[in-house]
């Protein structure tokens, strides 16, 4: 299990690619690598038809943030839980970045759901993760989904396995099952997908590090972080 540092929790998270602002009131399918300026999109919490849904969306939104609120650099990962390239990157690079950058207080990470239509269980997997995020269990579920991808991706229905993974991630199961059955986090997932597309992201995984956009399992995210940290360390004129 990775060591995840405590998160400062804003009550409202305003998520934008390349810039994530937090209100201070409480806490494949591509195989090419490219680097380009990240397009800014308008930020805003996900709005929803009912107060209860809005509360769930906001809690889920906060739950997929990893790192200290004072970290100078953001890394946003646009990913698909059923994407083999996303798993490849996760298995090779994710834990090292958490250890070297997140746990040292230099980087804050966010996960942007980009379930592609060619992956039949990708959206359900995103729901499983985001319903866990409502209870601040997104990251254990995130790791479990990638670890077991080769098993659940071939199932006719992966829901019983997702249930098992949620239980193993110490999720309160009654609330998680209700969230899943009501598809309570779908508005947030669909908003994520729109955000990703609006930035020009067309493949998974894609990464937004400061003003840079990178794509592919072999994307040099570590190098982009180092560059962004140097920029952040420069005195403001």
N, C-alpha and C positions, 0 to 999 in steps of 0.2 A: 504494500500500500504506500503510495506517495505521501510525503509529508507536505500538507498544504497549510500555509500560514493563515492566521485569522484574517478575516476580511472586515474592513470598515463598511458599514451598511448604510447607504443613503436610502431614504424612503422612496425616492423616485429616481429611476435610472433613465437617462436620455442617451440613447444609443445611436451613434452615427459612424459610418466607416471612416477611419482615419482620425476620428475625434470622438471620444466618449466623455460626455459631461455628466456629472452626478450632482443632483441637488443635495445640499448638506442638511439632511434632516433625519438622522438615524442610520444606517448602512447601505465517367470517372472522369472525374472521368477524364481528366486531362493528364498528360504525361510530359508536358513541356514546362520549363521554368522561365519565367519572365519577370522583369522588374519595371514598374511604371509608376508615375505619381498616382496616389489614390484619389479618386474623385470624391469630393465632399457631398454628402446628401443631407437633407434637412433632418434634424434630430427630433425625437419626440417619443414619449412613452406611448405604448400601444393603447389605443382607446377601444372600448368595447361596449356592447349594448347594455350591460348591467353592471351594477356596482360590484357584485360578487365576482363576476368574470374579470373585471378590471383588477381587483385585488389579487386574484390568482395570477394574472398576467404579470403584474408588477413583482410579485414574489418570485415567480419563475425567472423573470428578467434579471433580478438581482442575483439569483442563485447560480447563474452561469458565468459569474465574474470571479476571477481568481487573482488574489494578490492584494497588496496594501494600497490604500487610497492615495498615498503620497508618492507612489512610483511615478517616475518622470516619463515613462514610455508605455504605450499601449500596444498590445498585439491582439488583433482580432482574427480568429480562424473561421473561415467559411467552410463548412465540412458536412459530409454525408456519412452517417454511421454504416451504411452498406457499401460505401465506395472502397474498393481494395487499395487504392492509392492513399486514401485517408488513413486507413489502417496501417499501411506501410510507413507513412510519415509518423503517425502516432507511436508505433512500436519502436522506431529508430530514434526519434528526436524529442518527443514530448517530455518524458521524465527528466531528461538532461536540461531542457530549458527551464522547467519548473525549479529544479535544484539550483541551477546556476544564476537564474535571473529573477524568478518570482520569489523564491524563499529568501533571497538576499535583498528584497525590497526595491529592486530596480525596474521591474516590469509588472504590469497588470495585464492579465489575459481575459478575453471574452470569447465565447463560442457563438457563432452565427449559424443557425440551421439552414442548410441548403440541400434538402432531400431531392434528389433528381428522379424524374418520372420513370427512368429506365430501371430503377431499383425498387422492386415491388414492396419491400418492407421498410424502406428508408424513412417514410413519414411516420409510421407506427413507432419506429425506434426513436425518432425525435420526440414523439409524444411521451414515450417511456422515460426518456432523459429529462424532459422539461417538467413532467409531473413529479419527478424526483427533485428537480430544482425548486419546486414550490416549497419543499421541506428542507432546502439547503443540502440536498444529497446529489446534486447534479454530477459532480466530478467522480465520485465512486461509480455511479451508474455509467457515465461516459467511458471510464476505463473498462468496465465489465462488458459493455456492448462491443467495444473494439476487440477485447480479448476473446469473445465468443462469436465473432462475426461469421466465421466459416461454418458454425453450427446452425445458427438461427436463420441465416440467409437462404438455406435450402428447405426450410420447413414450409408446409402449406400455410400454417398460421404460427407466427412466433410469439403470440401473446402469452401463452403459458410459460414460456421460457423467460420473457421479459418480467413476468410476475416473480419468477424465481430469482432473477437477478436483482430486482428491486428489494426483495426480502433479504437477500445476502448483503445488500448495500445499507441495511438497517433503516429502510423507509417504513413509515407508519402505513400499513398496508390498506386499511380501510379508506383513508383519504386518497392514497395513490390510485386505488382501484376506481374510486368515484371519479377522480380526475380523468382517468383513462376512458371510462365508460361514457362520460359526458363530453369527451374531446375538448376539455377546458383550455388546453394550451394551443389548440390549432390556430386561433387568430394570431398569436405571437409567432408561431412557426411560419405562417404564411407571410407575416410582415417581415420576418427575417429573410425569407426567400426574395421578396420584393426588394429589400435593401441590397442584398447581394447582387441581384441583377441590375439594379440601378447604378451600381459602381462599375459595371462592365465585367464582373466576374462571370465567367462562362464555364468554368470547370472546377472540380474539387480535387484536392484541397486548394483553397486560395487564402492568402494571408495579407493582412494590412498592418504594416509596421510604420508608425509615424506617417510620413507622406508617401511611402512606398507600397506598391502592390506586387505580390509575388504569387506564382502558381506552380503547382506540381509537387509530387512527393519528394523531389530532390531540391526543392527551393531552399536557398541559403538563408533561412530565417535567422539563424544565429548571427550571420554577418550583417543582416539588415538591422537587427537589434543593436549590435555594437555601433553601427553608424548612427542610429537614432540616439543612442546614449551620448555619443560624442557631441551631436548637435544640441541635445538637451543640456549638456554641461557647459556650453559656451555662454559667457556673460551676455545678458540682454543689453543691447545698445540703446 
